[in-house]
Amino acid sequence: MIVVMKKGADQSQIDHMVQRIASLGLKPHVIVGAERTVIAAVGEKRPEHKESLESGPGVAEVVKILAPYKVASREVKPEPTVIRAGSLTAGGDTIGVIAGPCSVETEAQILACAKAVKAAGGTALRGGAFKPRTSPYSFQGLKERGLEMLAAARAETGLAVVTEVVASEDTDLVARYADVLQVGARNMQNYRLLEAVGKAGKPVLLKRGPSATMEELLLAAEYILDAGNPNVMLCERGIRTFETHTRFTLPLATVPYLKQKTHLPVIVDPSHGTGHSYLVPDMTAASVAVGADGIILEVHPDPENALSDGYQTLNFEQFATTMARCRQIAEVLGRRI
């Protein structure tokens, strides 16, 4: 249910309703909108709950949430959520650009990437310190040493750091260094990890699993929201289909669909979504054109010799050219990068 407070309801009335919702065995989520505050009451409800809540001070109405994902739904919050983390803003009229190497390899490599990303207009630095790889014999990342290198690059350039958490027990460690915690496609339905990042106090970039439906993605986000973290970005990174001409199939219809269903920002990953660097610039431009709130790209000073995913990675010149093109498209749409 959604408890819709009257315009002008004061904090004491909101606090009272939060306590009343909790006393009924429901979990309250306070969402402050542009015009009024609503409180989502999530949990097992009984018919008498609605009448009990409607009589509360400052309450305008109590309505049922129809979507299975409660806090993520636009029924609860019609206005789009804007997420800010250091230099990164995603949502509203601002398109965030997260870029950097698939893996942190050396201090020189990650610092060169950070400088190139910032010079071209990127707003956050990505880089994997913990790498979940299909083969146990592939490069698994530098772990905490990689996190230290990312933090050093942030200190040098001012770019926010986005990096992946692969296990719930690593969450606190990664959160000490990162501005945004990424949950990768392989972990989209790792519910213990979703709960852990929900409690970590940092914005989360949640990637869609390669076989996940939209409802499954939104319900995965709901785990994070339900743990008390309102700052979730949904990332479309491509799904598995029968096609083999790309690594995955990148369904850009996801972007306008999600923006109709949820207030959460939608990010697109054209690097994983195509798997080929020559396709990335066009699909990045298309992502901006279709309304994405952010882009996440793989960028490396020498993609041919990258330790992971070099075949889908842009060099610095390609990234700068792609950024210039996307900036033109954004301006036409009344948005900015």
N, C-alpha and C positions, 0 to 999 in steps of 0.2 A: 504494500500500500504506500501511497504518497500522502503525507500530511502537508497540505499547502497552507502556509501561513498568510495572514492578511498583509497587505502593504502597510508598512509602518509597525509591524509587530516588533516589540523590543526584545532585547537579549534575555531578559528574565522569562518572558513567555516562551521563547525558543528553548531555553534550558529546562523549563518545566516540562515541555512536551518531550524532550529527549529522555528525561527521567521517567515520564509516564510510559513511553514506548518500551524502555528497558524493563520496567516493572511488569509488563505484559509478556515478558520472555522473548521480545523481538529485538533486533539489532538496529539502532538508529544510525543513519548516515545523514549528516547535515550538509546541504548543498545550497550555497548562496548564489542566487541568480542575479541578473541585471535589475529585475524589478521586485522580486520577492524571494524569500527563503522557503525551501521545501525540505522536508525530512523524510527520507525513505525508511520505511519500517519493514525490515527483511526478516523472514523466518516463518515458522508455521503459524498461520493466522486462523482465528475463529470468527464466526459472524458477529459476535458481540464486540470484537475489537474495534470495528469501524465506528459504531455508535459511541463507544467510550472515548475514542480519540476526537471525534467531531465536536464533543462538548468542551474541549480544552480551550484555555484562554488564548486569543490571538489566532485561532484556527479558522481558515476560510472554508476549506472542504477537505475531505479525505477521499481519494480515488484509488482504484485498483491499478497496479502495474501489470499490463498484459504481456509484455516481453518476458521470456524466461531469464534473461540477464537484466537484473533490476537496476543497479546503480549506474551501469553503463548506458542505459537507455535514454533516448531523447524525451521519453515521457517524464522522466525525473528532472532532466535539465535540458531545456530546449536550446539554450545558448551554447555555442561551441566552446570547449575548454581550450585555453591557451596555456601551454606548458613552457616554463622558463627554467633553465638550468645553466647558470653562468652566462657564457656568450651565446648559448642556444635558445632560440625562441621558435616554437612550432605551434601553429594554429592562428585563427583569426585572419588578419591580412598579411601575416608573416610566414614565409616558407623557410624552414630550417634546412641547412645543408651539412650533413655529417659525412666526412670523408677521411680516408687514411688507408693504411695497409690492412690486408687480411690479418697478418701476424706482425707483432712487434719483433724485430730481428736484432737490431743494434741501436745504440744511442744515436749514431749519425743518421741512420735510416729514418727513425721516427721523428727526429727533429727536422730533417729535410722535408719530410711529408707535412709536418705541422706548418712550417713556414710557407710551403707552396699552397697548401689548402687555404691559409689565411690570406695570402697575397691574391688569390683568385676570387675571394669573397666567401669562402666556406665559413661556417659558423660553429663547427664542432669537429673534434678529432676522434676518429674511430681507430681501433687497433686491438687485436686479440692478444691477451697475455695468457689466458687459458684457452686452448683450442680443442674442441671436441672433433676428432677426426674419424672417418670411417675405418681406416686401418690403424691398428695400434702401433704400427711401425712408422707412421707419418709424424712430422714435427708437431709436438703437442703444446708448444708455446713456452715462454720463459717464466711464466707464473709470476711470483711476486717481483722478481727482477724486472719483468716486463711492465708491471704496474708502476714501478719506480721510474722507469723511462718515460712512461706516459705522463706521469706527474711532473717530471722535469720539462717535458715539451710544453705542458700547460703553463708552467712557470715562465717559460721563455716567450710564449706567443699569446697567452691569455685565452686560448681555445678551451672550451669545456671538453672533458674526456668522456667518451662512450665506449664501454668495454663489456665483454660478456662474462656472466656468471654461469658456471656449468654444474655446480653442486651447491646444495643448501648450506653445507658446512663452510663453504668459501665466501658466503655472502658478506659477512662482516669485514673480512679482509679486503674484498674488492670495493666495498662501500667506503673504505677509508681513503681510497685513491680516486675513485670514479665520481663523476658528476651525474652520469646516467648509467643504470644497470641494464644491460641487454640480456634478454632471455631468448636463446636461439631457437630455431625451428624444431630441432630435435627434442627440446625441453618444453615445448608449448603446453603439454599436458602433464608435466612433472609437478604435481600439485603441491608437494612439500616445498619445492623451490619457489613456486608462485607465492605461497604463503610467506616464505622467508623474505623475498624481495619486497613483498607488501608491507612488512614490518621494518624494513631497513631505513625508511625515511628519505630515499632518493627516487627521482623519477625513473620510470621503467620503460624500456623499448621492448615490446613483446612481438616476436616474429611469428607469423602464421606457419603452422606445420605444413609439410608438402602434400598431405592428404586431408587436411582439416577443412571442415565447412566453416562458413561465416558464423554460424551459431556457436560452434565449438570454440572458435577464436574469441568471440565475445564472452563466452562463459569462462574461458581461461582468464581473460582480463578481469572478470568479476571476482575471481579468487583474490587477485591483487587488491582490487578496490575494497572487497569485503574485509581484508586484513588492515584497512585503514589508510591505504595509499591512494589518493585521488589522481595522481599524476602518471597516467598510463598512456603511452603512444602505441598504436597498433601498426604493425609493419607487414605489408604485402611483399613477399619475396619469391613468389612463384610457386606453382603446384605441379605435381607429377601428372602427366597425361600420356597418351600413346605417341606423341610427337617426339622426334629425336633430333630435330634441327637446332634445338636450343637445350640447354641443361635442364631448365624447367620451363613451364609456360607461364608467362606473366599476365594475369588477367586484370587489366586496368579498370574494368567495370567494377571491381572491388571498391575503388575509391569513392565514386558517387553513391554506391549502395551503402557503404558503411557510414558515410556522412549523412544519409537519411535516417539511419538506425541508431547512431550513437553520437554523443557529443565529444568523444575522444578524438584527438588528432590522428590522422592517417599518414603514415610514412610509406614510401615505396623504395625497394631495393632492386634497381635494374641490373646490378652486377650479378647477383645470384639468380635473378629472374630470367636472365638470358644465357649467362655462362660464356659469352663471347664479347671481348672488348669492343669490337667494331659495331656491335648492336647497342651498346650502352648509351652513347650520346643521344641517339634518336629516341630510345625508350625513356631516358631521363626527361627529355623535352616533352614527350607525350604525357609523362606523369605530372609534370607541372601544369600542362594544358588541361588535364582532366580534373584538377583541383586538389592534388596532394598537398598536405601541410608540411611535408618534408621529404628529403631524399637522403639515402645513405649509399655511398659509393666507395668502391675500393680503388685506391690511388697509391702508386709506388714509384720510386725514382727509376727503377729498372725492372719492369714487370717480367721480362724474360727470365730473370734470375731470382724472382721472388720465391720464398720457401713454401708458399701456399697460394693457390688460386691466381697465379699470374696470367692465365689465359683470359680472365674476365676483368682484369685490372687496367685502369687508365694510367698513362704516364702524366707528368705534370702539364705538358703542353695540351694534351687532349682534355684534361680536366679543366684547364683555364678556358679553352674554347667552348666546352659544354656549359660552363657557368655563364659565359657571356650570352650564349643563346637562350638559356633558361631565364636569365634576367630580363631579356626583351619580352619573352612570353608572359612572365609574371606581371610586368608593367601593363601590358595590354589588358590583363584581367583585374587590374587595380590592386595587385598584391606586390610584395617586395621580398627580396632575398637579402 
